[in-house]
Amino acid sequence: MKSHARILAAVVLVASSAPAFAELVIAGANLEANVNHELNVPFRGFTGEWVLEAELAHNPDAGPMIKRFEAPVTDIPGHRILLDANQPRPFVVHEDFQLLDGDLRSLAVSDWHEVVLTPGWQWVLPGDDRFPNLFADNQSLITRNGQPHPWEHIPGISPIEQGTRVDVKFPAIQPGDVLDVHKALLWVGTPDNTIWGDDSLDALTVVYDESSIRVWEYPTPEPATAVMLAFGSLALLGRGRRHHHR
């Protein structure tokens, strides 16, 4: 009886120490496909940040995923925080993706792309001189299994100064590892809306939606690889057409 109790206790201990990744998402490079998955990312009012933990299968044939970051709230449920674009206040986003292992759909990840779709919001990355105390010292945008991982911006995709995109590449992180992405979201406003959270424009007309910030995320092959794949597909298509006309 005691041995059964010890075995049960060991099982409970292992289960409680395992990472709590709530759901599996599949994301990839097929931008013409419908969104593969939508994630709702809650805001932790007591710490003032968004936290996302999920298993990720990187399947290049899948479409991107949409992340809906809930509007910032206090630690009182449903009590929104009003944000003024003239008083910048970024909120940290911590994302932990356990890369799915043992599945043919899941490939290594060597780049990361995120596009803010909700007008008036931008990214803040670690090392931004405007907010020197926002992140821990030496915090890296990309970490692997909790350790800083080298990364660099992918040139030529979009002006990074606009702040609405993150396009970076890094040495491949393999299935079975944890890919962490550390950044922040900042409300900078739009020409007709400087206050977020009051569900109205500056002219007091109703705004379309201030319940969440929508972000489009997709890991893809590096641009050179993608171009080579595209040209390869076109070449095969052209050869098929020429063969058909003979």
N, C-alpha and C positions, 0 to 999 in steps of 0.2 A: 504493500500500500504506500509505504514511504517512497519507494522508487518511482511509482507512478506520479506521486506528488512532485518529486524533483524534476521528472521529465516535463510535466505540465508547466511548472514554474519556468523551466528553461525555454519552453516554447513561447510562453508569454513574454519573457525577457527579450528574446530574439525579435518577436513581432513588434514590441514597443520600441526597440532600438532601430528598426528599419525606417528609411525615409518615407514620409507620408506624401506620396504623389497621388493626388486625388483622381486624376483621370488621364486617359491616353488621347493625344492629339496626333494627327498626321498632317504634315505640311510639306510642300515641295515647290518646284519651280514652274509648274504649269500655270502661267498667269492667265491663260485663256479659259481655264476650267473654273467652275463655280467654286466659291469659297468652301474649303474642305471641312472646316470646323470653326465654331465660334466659342470663345472663352469669355466668361464673365469674371473680371478680376475685382474682388472686393477691396475697398479702402479701409485700412485699419486706422480708425480715428484716434485711438489712444497712442499710437506711435507715429501717425502722420505719414503713412507710406502705403504703397501697393505691394502685395506679395503674391507671386504666382509660383506654384509648384506643380509640375505635370510631367508625365512620360511623353517623350516625343519620338515619333517615327519619321525619319527624313526620307520621304519617297518623292523623287524628282517628278514623277508623273502626276502627283497629287497637286491640288491647287493650294493657294496660300490660306492662312487662317486669319480671322478677324478677332482681335482682342477688344473687349469693351471694358475700359477702366471706369468703375463707378465714380461719380462726382465726389470730390473730397467732402467728408463729413466730420463732425466732431465725434467724441466718444459717446454722445447721445444718439442712438439710432435714428436715422432720418433727418438729423439736424445738419443742413448743408453749411459749408463754409463759403462765404462770399469772397471772391477774389477780384482785386483791382489790378488791371494791367499796368497802372502807373506805380504800383508797389509790388515789384516782382517777388513771387514766393514759390519756389520750385518744391515739388514733392518727389521723394525718392521712389524708384521702382526696382524691386528685387525679383529676378526671375531665375528659377532653378529648373532646368530641363534634364531629366534622366533620359539619356539617349537609349532607345529601345535596343536590346541585344537579343540575338538568337532569332531574328525575323528577317526574311529576305527583303521585306519592304524597307527596312531601315538601313540607311547608309551613313557614313561619316559626314560630319558637318565641317565645312572649311570657310564658310562665309555667312553673313547674317544681314538681312535687310528689313528695315521697319519704316513704314510711312504713316505719319499722323494724318488721318482723314478729317478730323473735326477741326474746322477753321478756328484760328486763334490760339492753338496750342503748339508748342515746340519742345524739342529735346534739349536737355542739358546733360553733358557727358562729364565723367570724372576728369578733374584737372581744369575745369572752366574757372578762369580767374575771377569771374563775377561772383562766384559762390565758393570761396576757398574752404569753408567749413562744412559744406553739404555732405561730403563723403568722407569715409575714413582715410587716413593718410595712406598714400600709395595704392588706393583702390583702383583696380583695373576695370575697364568696360567689360572685358571678357575674362572669365576665369574658368579653369578646368579643375574639377574636383576640389574647388575651394581655393586653388592657387592661381596667382596672376598668370595670364596666358598672353603671349605676344600677339598684337593685332595691328592692322593699319587700315586707313581709309582706302576704299576703291576709287581711284580717280575717274573722272569723266562721266559719272552716272548722274549726278545732280550737284548743284552748288551747296556745299555743306553749310555755308553761311545762312541759308534760309532756315535751317534748323528743323525742318519738318521730316528729314530723312536720316536714317542711319544706314550706311552701306560700308561694311568692313569685311576684311578677310583675315585669316589666321591659319596657322598650322592645324591640320585636320584633327578634330576631336572625335574619337571613335565611339561606336555603340558600346554601351556599358559604362561610359563616363558620364559625368554631370557637367553640362554646359551652363554656366551662370552668366547672365547679362545684367549689368548694373548701370543704371542711368536715372534720369529724373524727367518729369513732365512739368512744363512751365506755361502758365497762361500769360500770353502777350497781347491778347485782344485782337479785334478786327476794327476796320474803320468805323463801323456803326455799333460796336459792342465792346465796351471796356470793362464791364462788370460781368463776371461769371457766377451763376448760382441764383440769380433773381428771376430767371425765365423771361427776361425781357431785354430788348435792345435799348440803346441809350435814349431813343425817342419814345420809350415806354410801350412800344409795340411788342407783341408776343414773339419770342425767338423760337426757332424750330425745335430745339431739344437741348437741354442742359443736364440731362440725367447721366450721361456717360461720355467718355472720350474714346473714339473709335480709332483703332490702329490696325494696319495691314502688315502682316509679318510673313516672310518667306525666306527659307534658306535655298540657295540655288547654286548651280555650278559657277565657277568664276567666269567673268565675261568672255575671256578668250576661249574657254572651253565651250561656252554656250554658242559663241559665233561659229566655232568649228563644227559643232553638232548641227547648227542650222544650215551651214553650207553643205555639210555632208548629206543632210536630208534633201536639200534642193538638188544636189548632184544626182542622187539616186532617183529622185522624181524625174529629172530631165532625161536620164538614161532610160527610164521606164517609158517615157513618152516617145523618145526616138525609136525605141524598140517596137512600140505599138504601131508607129506610122510606117514601118518598113513593109 
